[in-house]
Amino acid sequence: MAKIKYTKNELKAQRDALKRFRRYLPTLLLKKQQLQMELRGIDQRIEAQAAAERAVYEEIEPWIKLFASPMDLSRYLQLVQVKTVTGNIAGVNIPVLKEVVFHEVPRDLHATPSWIDDGVKTMARLLRMRVELQILREQRRLVGEELRTTSQRVNLFEKVKIPEARNNIRIIRIFLGDVMTSEVARGKIAKKKSAEGATT
């Protein structure tokens, strides 16, 4: 706790600080609630995306087993670019997926199996899903960090700054009250002495 001065100026400074803390606290609490809601929403989107990816794997599992030799589809489809824009959630800048750009390598239709087309389309779907999942996880990380910082500030205001300012105000008021009482007592004593001195 910082050392305080027992003056009227310090009392005013402590009162102003208390007003400021009380004014900022509701804003911080609202931001904390917004971030918690957004985090829940992101978690739901992550779970939905993971479930969609699992569904695609379950969808392709029956026909993938039909092929005796594995085929490298990555030579037919290349991820060229992931385009994102910046979004904002409760003051936090987050990446938002705009587009996933693929380059499909031309293939000889006579030299490749007919299922390659379906395989390439499925691979593109899975890659896009994986990119979306990575971006959602990054959003979650950024919003989670901001929520942690905001929660720390809320705790600082609620548990430290506001009680500290209240206590400082109480201590300064008691001190100033004691000083005023002693000044009044000294004044009465001095008045009594001067009244006694005038009569003698």
C-alpha positions in Angstrom: 0.0 0.0 0.0 1.4 3.4 -1.0 2.0 5.9 1.8 -0.7 8.5 2.0 -0.6 12.1 3.2 -3.1 13.2 5.9 -4.2 16.4 4.1 -7.5 17.7 2.6 -5.8 17.5 -0.9 -5.0 13.9 -0.4 -8.6 13.3 0.8 -9.9 14.9 -2.4 -7.5 12.8 -4.5 -8.6 9.6 -2.8 -12.3 10.5 -3.3 -11.6 11.2 -7.0 -9.8 7.9 -7.4 -12.6 6.0 -5.7 -15.1 7.7 -8.1 -12.9 6.8 -11.1 -12.6 3.1 -10.0 -16.4 2.9 -9.5 -17.0 4.4 -12.9 -14.6 2.1 -14.7 -15.6 -1.1 -12.9 -19.1 -1.6 -14.6 -17.4 -1.1 -18.0 -14.8 -3.8 -17.2 -17.5 -6.1 -15.9 -19.5 -5.7 -19.1 -16.4 -6.3 -21.2 -15.7 -9.5 -19.1 -19.3 -10.8 -19.7 -19.0 -10.0 -23.5 -15.7 -11.9 -23.7 -17.1 -14.9 -21.8 -20.1 -15.0 -24.2 -17.8 -14.8 -27.2 -15.5 -17.4 -25.9 -18.5 -19.8 -25.4 -19.6 -19.0 -29.0 -16.1 -19.7 -30.4 -15.9 -23.0 -28.4 -19.2 -24.0 -29.9 -18.0 -23.2 -33.4 -14.7 -25.1 -32.8 -16.7 -28.2 -31.7 -19.1 -27.9 -34.7 -16.1 -27.6 -37.0 -14.4 -30.6 -35.5 -17.6 -32.6 -35.7 -18.0 -31.6 -39.4 -14.5 -32.8 -40.1 -15.1 -36.1 -38.3 -18.3 -36.5 -40.4 -16.3 -36.0 -43.6 -13.8 -38.7 -42.5 -16.7 -41.0 -41.7 -18.3 -40.3 -45.1 -15.1 -41.1 -47.1 -14.0 -44.1 -44.9 -16.1 -46.7 -46.8 -14.9 -45.8 -50.3 -11.3 -45.2 -49.3 -10.9 -48.8 -48.1 -11.8 -50.0 -51.6 -8.4 -49.0 -53.0 -5.5 -51.3 -52.5 -2.7 -48.9 -53.1 -2.5 -45.5 -51.4 -2.6 -42.4 -53.7 -0.9 -39.1 -52.9 -3.5 -36.5 -53.7 -1.4 -33.6 -52.5 0.3 -33.5 -55.9 -3.1 -32.6 -57.5 -4.1 -29.9 -55.1 -2.0 -27.2 -53.5 -3.0 -24.7 -50.9 -1.9 -21.4 -52.3 -3.2 -18.8 -49.9 -5.3 -18.2 -46.8 -7.0 -14.8 -46.9 -8.2 -13.3 -43.6 -9.6 -10.0 -42.5 -9.4 -8.4 -39.1 -12.6 -8.6 -37.0 -13.2 -7.1 -33.6 -14.8 -8.7 -30.5 -15.1 -6.4 -27.5 -12.0 -4.5 -28.5 -9.9 -7.5 -29.4 -8.7 -7.8 -33.0 -9.1 -11.3 -34.3 -8.5 -13.0 -37.7 -11.6 -13.9 -39.7 -11.4 -16.3 -42.6 -12.3 -14.6 -45.9 -11.1 -17.2 -48.5 -8.9 -20.3 -48.9 -7.3 -20.3 -52.3 -6.3 -23.6 -53.9 -4.4 -24.5 -57.1 -5.7 -27.6 -58.7 -3.0 -29.2 -60.8 -4.3 -30.4 -64.2 -4.2 -34.2 -64.5 -4.4 -36.6 -67.3 -7.9 -38.1 -67.2 -6.7 -41.3 -69.0 -3.7 -41.9 -66.7 -5.5 -41.3 -63.3 -8.3 -43.3 -61.7 -11.8 -41.8 -62.0 -12.2 -41.4 -58.2 -9.3 -38.8 -58.1 -11.9 -36.0 -58.8 -13.9 -36.9 -55.7 -10.7 -37.4 -53.7 -9.4 -33.9 -54.7 -12.7 -32.3 -53.8 -12.8 -34.1 -50.5 -9.2 -33.1 -49.7 -10.1 -29.4 -50.5 -13.0 -29.6 -48.1 -10.9 -31.1 -45.4 -8.1 -28.6 -45.9 -10.6 -25.7 -45.7 -12.0 -27.2 -42.5 -8.6 -27.5 -41.0 -7.8 -23.9 -41.9 -11.1 -22.7 -40.4 -10.3 -24.7 -37.2 -6.9 -23.1 -36.9 -8.3 -19.6 -37.3 -11.0 -20.4 -34.7 -8.4 -21.6 -32.3 -6.4 -18.4 -32.8 -9.6 -16.4 -32.1 -10.0 -18.4 -29.0 -6.5 -17.8 -27.9 -6.7 -14.0 -28.4 -10.1 -13.6 -26.8 -8.9 -15.9 -23.9 -5.9 -13.7 -23.3 -8.0 -10.5 -23.2 -10.5 -12.2 -20.9 -7.7 -13.1 -18.5 -6.4 -9.5 -18.6 -9.9 -8.1 -18.1 -10.6 -10.5 -15.2 -7.3 -9.4 -13.5 -8.3 -5.8 -13.8 -11.8 -6.5 -12.4 -10.2 -8.3 -9.5 -7.7 -5.4 -9.0 -10.5 -2.9 -8.9 -12.9 -4.9 -6.7 -10.4 -6.5 -4.3 -7.6 -3.9 -4.1 -8.1 -0.4 -5.5 -11.7 0.3 -4.3 -11.2 -1.1 -0.7 -7.8 0.6 -0.5 -9.3 4.0 -1.5 -12.2 3.6 0.9 -9.8 2.7 3.7 -7.5 5.7 2.9 -10.5 8.0 2.9 -11.6 6.7 6.3 -8.1 7.0 7.8 -7.7 10.6 6.4 -11.1 11.7 7.7 -10.4 10.3 11.2 -7.0 12.1 11.2 -8.5 15.4 10.0 -11.3 15.1 12.5 -8.8 14.5 15.3 -6.8 17.5 14.2 -9.9 19.7 14.0 -11.0 18.5 17.5 -7.6 19.2 19.0 -7.6 22.7 17.3 -11.0 23.5 18.8 -9.8 22.2 22.2 -6.7 24.4 22.0 -8.8 27.3 20.9 -11.1 26.9 23.9 -8.1 26.6 26.2 -6.5 29.7 24.7 -9.8 31.6 24.9 -10.2 30.6 28.6 -6.6 31.6 29.4 -7.0 35.0 27.7 -10.3 35.5 29.4 -8.7 34.7 32.8 -5.8 37.0 31.9 -8.1 39.8 31.2 -9.9 39.5 34.5 -6.7 39.6 36.5 
